Amino acid sequence: MLEELKKRYEEMQTKYGDPSLDAITFGGCTENPEICFVFMNPTGRNITADKSWTGIKSPWIGTKNIWYLFQELKVIDQKTYEEIKKRKGKDWTPEFAEKVYKQVADNKVFITNLAKCTQIDARPLKDEIYKQYLDLFWQEIEYVKPKKIILFGNQVSSIVLEDKISVSKVRRQKFVKKDFSCYPVFYPVGNGFSNIDKSIEDIKYIRKQG
């Protein structure tokens, strides 16, 4: 099922992403994880978007800032985080990426993007493009069956929940969509990096709830 979805996402890359790059899909625990993190869409900063990359093509490989959030939430350990901080993007290897995502999986976490279309840079995508991925996204979620879903940012939250969402007004609130518990949270990277501590604080609170 997931392998078939990867093929579909790769086909969509030629239409909605940069044709020189590969689609980035998902990674971590794919069997009833405790929590699922849903980001916007990948960029070429992810080294696995390069067509010569031979390893897994999962979110945030080759980047740094978001791994601070994952370390604070104990998705990865301190030693791995320190190693990530020392590495430039080009220094990530398929073996190191596998090591990092094994920790993600072992800690019962699944990481994905709403849209899998990799762009060269962090240019904003229109709602219409995200909506093209919504059906496949729910197929992915229904297969993985996470216990809780964290939706990062207003745009992702609004599209997934099919409602106008302002994260600052619904902090720590649960929304049920297709029988899944979903929580909008501040986007923690890029222009939203100043909110990363709020994101961590809210996710810690959400994880403790029954």
DODREN-666474 format. One record per residue (C-alpha): residue number from 1; chain; x, y, z. Coordinates in steps of 0.1 Angstrom, whole numbers, plus 2048, in hexadecimal, padded with zeros to 3 digits. Layout:
<rec nr="NUM" kette="A" x="X" y="Y" z="Z"/>
...
***
This chain:
<rec nr="1" kette="A" x="800" y="800" z="800"/>
<rec nr="2" kette="A" x="81A" y="81A" z="80B"/>
<rec nr="3" kette="A" x="831" y="810" z="7EE"/>
<rec nr="4" kette="A" x="815" y="815" z="7D6"/>
<rec nr="5" kette="A" x="80F" y="838" z="7E5"/>
<rec nr="6" kette="A" x="833" y="840" z="7E0"/>
<rec nr="7" kette="A" x="830" y="839" z="7BB"/>
<rec nr="8" kette="A" x="811" y="84F" z="7B9"/>
<rec nr="9" kette="A" x="824" y="86B" z="7CB"/>
<rec nr="10" kette="A" x="841" y="868" z="7B3"/>
<rec nr="11" kette="A" x="829" y="86B" z="795"/>
<rec nr="12" kette="A" x="81A" y="88B" z="7A5"/>
<rec nr="13" kette="A" x="83D" y="899" z="7A9"/>
<rec nr="14" kette="A" x="840" y="89F" z="784"/>
<rec nr="15" kette="A" x="820" y="8B3" z="784"/>
<rec nr="16" kette="A" x="822" y="8C7" z="7A5"/>
<rec nr="17" kette="A" x="847" y="8C6" z="7AF"/>
<rec nr="18" kette="A" x="868" y="8CE" z="79E"/>
<rec nr="19" kette="A" x="86E" y="8B4" z="784"/>
<rec nr="20" kette="A" x="894" y="8B3" z="78C"/>
<rec nr="21" kette="A" x="88C" y="8A7" z="7AF"/>
<rec nr="22" kette="A" x="87C" y="887" z="7BE"/>
<rec nr="23" kette="A" x="85D" y="887" z="7D4"/>
<rec nr="24" kette="A" x="863" y="884" z="7FA"/>
<rec nr="25" kette="A" x="84A" y="86E" z="80A"/>
<rec nr="26" kette="A" x="84A" y="863" z="82F"/>
<rec nr="27" kette="A" x="85D" y="850" z="849"/>
<rec nr="28" kette="A" x="85D" y="841" z="86C"/>
<rec nr="29" kette="A" x="844" y="829" z="87C"/>
<rec nr="30" kette="A" x="829" y="81E" z="863"/>
<rec nr="31" kette="A" x="815" y="807" z="87A"/>
<rec nr="32" kette="A" x="7FF" y="81A" z="892"/>
<rec nr="33" kette="A" x="818" y="834" z="89E"/>
<rec nr="34" kette="A" x="811" y="848" z="8BD"/>
<rec nr="35" kette="A" x="814" y="868" z="8AA"/>
<rec nr="36" kette="A" x="816" y="874" z="885"/>
<rec nr="37" kette="A" x="825" y="896" z="87C"/>
<rec nr="38" kette="A" x="817" y="8A6" z="85C"/>
<rec nr="39" kette="A" x="82C" y="8C2" z="84C"/>
<rec nr="40" kette="A" x="825" y="8D6" z="82C"/>
<rec nr="41" kette="A" x="83B" y="8CA" z="80F"/>
<rec nr="42" kette="A" x="860" y="8C2" z="80A"/>
<rec nr="43" kette="A" x="87A" y="8D7" z="7FA"/>
<rec nr="44" kette="A" x="89B" y="8D1" z="7E8"/>
<rec nr="45" kette="A" x="8AD" y="8D6" z="809"/>
<rec nr="46" kette="A" x="8A4" y="8B2" z="810"/>
<rec nr="47" kette="A" x="8C2" y="89F" z="801"/>
<rec nr="48" kette="A" x="8AC" y="881" z="7F9"/>
<rec nr="49" kette="A" x="89A" y="895" z="7DE"/>
<rec nr="50" kette="A" x="8BA" y="891" z="7C9"/>
<rec nr="51" kette="A" x="8B3" y="876" z="7AE"/>
<rec nr="52" kette="A" x="8D5" y="867" z="7B6"/>
<rec nr="53" kette="A" x="8CB" y="860" z="7DB"/>
<rec nr="54" kette="A" x="8C8" y="83A" z="7E1"/>
<rec nr="55" kette="A" x="8BA" y="839" z="804"/>
<rec nr="56" kette="A" x="898" y="841" z="813"/>
<rec nr="57" kette="A" x="886" y="861" z="808"/>
<rec nr="58" kette="A" x="878" y="86D" z="829"/>
<rec nr="59" kette="A" x="871" y="891" z="836"/>
<rec nr="60" kette="A" x="88C" y="8A8" z="843"/>
<rec nr="61" kette="A" x="8AB" y="892" z="83A"/>
<rec nr="62" kette="A" x="8C9" y="8A9" z="835"/>
<rec nr="63" kette="A" x="8B9" y="8C6" z="849"/>
<rec nr="64" kette="A" x="8C0" y="8D2" z="86D"/>
<rec nr="65" kette="A" x="8A6" y="8E9" z="87E"/>
<rec nr="66" kette="A" x="889" y="8D1" z="880"/>
<rec nr="67" kette="A" x="89E" y="8B6" z="891"/>
<rec nr="68" kette="A" x="89F" y="8CD" z="8B0"/>
<rec nr="69" kette="A" x="87A" y="8C8" z="8B4"/>
<rec nr="70" kette="A" x="87D" y="8A3" z="8AF"/>
<rec nr="71" kette="A" x="899" y="8A0" z="8C9"/>
<rec nr="72" kette="A" x="885" y="8B5" z="8E2"/>
<rec nr="73" kette="A" x="867" y="89D" z="8DC"/>
<rec nr="74" kette="A" x="87E" y="87E" z="8E0"/>
<rec nr="75" kette="A" x="877" y="873" z="8BD"/>
<rec nr="76" kette="A" x="89D" y="871" z="8B9"/>
<rec nr="77" kette="A" x="8B7" y="870" z="8D5"/>
<rec nr="78" kette="A" x="8D0" y="88B" z="8DE"/>
<rec nr="79" kette="A" x="8EE" y="879" z="8CF"/>
<rec nr="80" kette="A" x="8DD" y="876" z="8AD"/>
<rec nr="81" kette="A" x="8D2" y="89A" z="8AF"/>
<rec nr="82" kette="A" x="8F6" y="8A5" z="8B6"/>
<rec nr="83" kette="A" x="902" y="891" z="898"/>
<rec nr="84" kette="A" x="8E7" y="8A1" z="882"/>
<rec nr="85" kette="A" x="8F3" y="8C4" z="88D"/>
<rec nr="86" kette="A" x="916" y="8BC" z="882"/>
<rec nr="87" kette="A" x="90D" y="8B0" z="85F"/>
<rec nr="88" kette="A" x="908" y="8C5" z="841"/>
<rec nr="89" kette="A" x="8EB" y="8BA" z="82A"/>
<rec nr="90" kette="A" x="903" y="8A9" z="812"/>
<rec nr="91" kette="A" x="913" y="895" z="82E"/>
<rec nr="92" kette="A" x="8F3" y="881" z="835"/>
<rec nr="93" kette="A" x="8F7" y="85E" z="827"/>
<rec nr="94" kette="A" x="8DB" y="844" z="821"/>
<rec nr="95" kette="A" x="8E9" y="831" z="83E"/>
<rec nr="96" kette="A" x="8E7" y="84F" z="856"/>
<rec nr="97" kette="A" x="8C4" y="857" z="84A"/>
<rec nr="98" kette="A" x="8B9" y="833" z="851"/>
<rec nr="99" kette="A" x="8C8" y="836" z="874"/>
<rec nr="100" kette="A" x="8B5" y="856" z="87B"/>
<rec nr="101" kette="A" x="894" y="849" z="86E"/>
<rec nr="102" kette="A" x="898" y="828" z="881"/>
<rec nr="103" kette="A" x="897" y="83D" z="8A1"/>
<rec nr="104" kette="A" x="879" y="84F" z="894"/>
<rec nr="105" kette="A" x="867" y="82E" z="88E"/>
<rec nr="106" kette="A" x="873" y="81F" z="8AF"/>
<rec nr="107" kette="A" x="863" y="83C" z="8C1"/>
<rec nr="108" kette="A" x="842" y="835" z="8B0"/>
<rec nr="109" kette="A" x="842" y="855" z="89A"/>
<rec nr="110" kette="A" x="838" y="859" z="876"/>
<rec nr="111" kette="A" x="843" y="878" z="862"/>
<rec nr="112" kette="A" x="833" y="883" z="842"/>
<rec nr="113" kette="A" x="82A" y="8A1" z="82D"/>
<rec nr="114" kette="A" x="807" y="8AA" z="820"/>
<rec nr="115" kette="A" x="815" y="8B0" z="7FE"/>
<rec nr="116" kette="A" x="832" y="89B" z="7F2"/>
<rec nr="117" kette="A" x="83B" y="8B2" z="7D4"/>
<rec nr="118" kette="A" x="85F" y="8BD" z="7DA"/>
<rec nr="119" kette="A" x="867" y="8E1" z="7D0"/>
<rec nr="120" kette="A" x="889" y="8F0" z="7CB"/>
<rec nr="121" kette="A" x="883" y="909" z="7E7"/>
<rec nr="122" kette="A" x="869" y="911" z="802"/>
<rec nr="123" kette="A" x="852" y="923" z="7EB"/>
<rec nr="124" kette="A" x="82E" y="923" z="7F8"/>
<rec nr="125" kette="A" x="816" y="90A" z="7E7"/>
<rec nr="126" kette="A" x="7F2" y="913" z="7DF"/>
<rec nr="127" kette="A" x="7D6" y="901" z="7F1"/>
<rec nr="128" kette="A" x="7CB" y="8F1" z="7D1"/>
<rec nr="129" kette="A" x="7EC" y="8DE" z="7CE"/>
<rec nr="130" kette="A" x="7E9" y="8D0" z="7F2"/>
<rec nr="131" kette="A" x="7C6" y="8C6" z="7EB"/>
<rec nr="132" kette="A" x="7D2" y="8B0" z="7CE"/>
<rec nr="133" kette="A" x="7E4" y="89B" z="7E8"/>
<rec nr="134" kette="A" x="7C8" y="899" z="802"/>
<rec nr="135" kette="A" x="7B9" y="878" z="7F7"/>
<rec nr="136" kette="A" x="7DA" y="866" z="7F5"/>
<rec nr="137" kette="A" x="7E4" y="876" z="817"/>
<rec nr="138" kette="A" x="7C5" y="867" z="827"/>
<rec nr="139" kette="A" x="7CD" y="845" z="817"/>
<rec nr="140" kette="A" x="7EF" y="847" z="827"/>
<rec nr="141" kette="A" x="7E1" y="851" z="849"/>
<rec nr="142" kette="A" x="7C6" y="836" z="848"/>
<rec nr="143" kette="A" x="7E1" y="81C" z="841"/>
<rec nr="144" kette="A" x="7F9" y="828" z="85B"/>
<rec nr="145" kette="A" x="7DE" y="82F" z="876"/>
<rec nr="146" kette="A" x="7F0" y="847" z="88D"/>
<rec nr="147" kette="A" x="7E1" y="84D" z="8AF"/>
<rec nr="148" kette="A" x="7E6" y="873" z="8AD"/>
<rec nr="149" kette="A" x="7ED" y="88A" z="88F"/>
<rec nr="150" kette="A" x="800" y="8AB" z="893"/>
<rec nr="151" kette="A" x="7F7" y="8C3" z="877"/>
<rec nr="152" kette="A" x="812" y="8DE" z="873"/>
<rec nr="153" kette="A" x="806" y="901" z="869"/>
<rec nr="154" kette="A" x="7E6" y="912" z="85F"/>
<rec nr="155" kette="A" x="7E7" y="907" z="83B"/>
<rec nr="156" kette="A" x="7EC" y="8E2" z="841"/>
<rec nr="157" kette="A" x="7D3" y="8E2" z="85E"/>
<rec nr="158" kette="A" x="7B8" y="8F4" z="84A"/>
<rec nr="159" kette="A" x="7BB" y="8DD" z="82C"/>
<rec nr="160" kette="A" x="7BC" y="8BC" z="83F"/>
<rec nr="161" kette="A" x="7A0" y="8C6" z="856"/>
<rec nr="162" kette="A" x="78D" y="8D7" z="83A"/>
<rec nr="163" kette="A" x="786" y="8F6" z="850"/>
<rec nr="164" kette="A" x="797" y="918" z="855"/>
<rec nr="165" kette="A" x="7B0" y="912" z="870"/>
<rec nr="166" kette="A" x="7C5" y="92C" z="882"/>
<rec nr="167" kette="A" x="7DE" y="918" z="898"/>
<rec nr="168" kette="A" x="7E2" y="934" z="8B1"/>
<rec nr="169" kette="A" x="7BD" y="932" z="8B9"/>
<rec nr="170" kette="A" x="7BA" y="90D" z="8BC"/>
<rec nr="171" kette="A" x="7D9" y="903" z="8CF"/>
<rec nr="172" kette="A" x="7D7" y="8E0" z="8DE"/>
<rec nr="173" kette="A" x="7B4" y="8DA" z="8D1"/>
<rec nr="174" kette="A" x="7AB" y="8B9" z="8C2"/>
<rec nr="175" kette="A" x="799" y="8B6" z="8A1"/>
<rec nr="176" kette="A" x="78B" y="894" z="896"/>
<rec nr="177" kette="A" x="78D" y="88E" z="870"/>
<rec nr="178" kette="A" x="786" y="86C" z="861"/>
<rec nr="179" kette="A" x="787" y="85D" z="885"/>
<rec nr="180" kette="A" x="7AB" y="86A" z="88A"/>
<rec nr="181" kette="A" x="7B5" y="882" z="8A6"/>
<rec nr="182" kette="A" x="7C5" y="8A1" z="896"/>
<rec nr="183" kette="A" x="7D6" y="8BE" z="8A7"/>
<rec nr="184" kette="A" x="7E0" y="8DF" z="895"/>
<rec nr="185" kette="A" x="802" y="8EB" z="8A1"/>
<rec nr="186" kette="A" x="818" y="909" z="898"/>
<rec nr="187" kette="A" x="82F" y="902" z="87A"/>
<rec nr="188" kette="A" x="852" y="8FF" z="88A"/>
<rec nr="189" kette="A" x="86B" y="906" z="86D"/>
<rec nr="190" kette="A" x="872" y="91F" z="853"/>
<rec nr="191" kette="A" x="85F" y="93F" z="85A"/>
<rec nr="192" kette="A" x="84F" y="92D" z="877"/>
<rec nr="193" kette="A" x="86F" y="924" z="889"/>
<rec nr="194" kette="A" x="868" y="93F" z="8A3"/>
<rec nr="195" kette="A" x="84A" y="929" z="8AE"/>
<rec nr="196" kette="A" x="85E" y="909" z="8B2"/>
<rec nr="197" kette="A" x="85D" y="90A" z="8D8"/>
<rec nr="198" kette="A" x="837" y="90F" z="8D7"/>
<rec nr="199" kette="A" x="835" y="8F1" z="8C0"/>
<rec nr="200" kette="A" x="849" y="8DC" z="8D7"/>
<rec nr="201" kette="A" x="836" y="8E7" z="8F6"/>
<rec nr="202" kette="A" x="814" y="8E0" z="8E5"/>
<rec nr="203" kette="A" x="81F" y="8BE" z="8D8"/>
<rec nr="204" kette="A" x="82C" y="8B3" z="8FA"/>
<rec nr="205" kette="A" x="80A" y="8BC" z="908"/>
<rec nr="206" kette="A" x="7F7" y="8AA" z="8ED"/>
<rec nr="207" kette="A" x="80B" y="88A" z="8F0"/>
<rec nr="208" kette="A" x="802" y="888" z="915"/>
<rec nr="209" kette="A" x="7DD" y="889" z="90E"/>
<rec nr="210" kette="A" x="7C8" y="86A" z="90D"/>
***
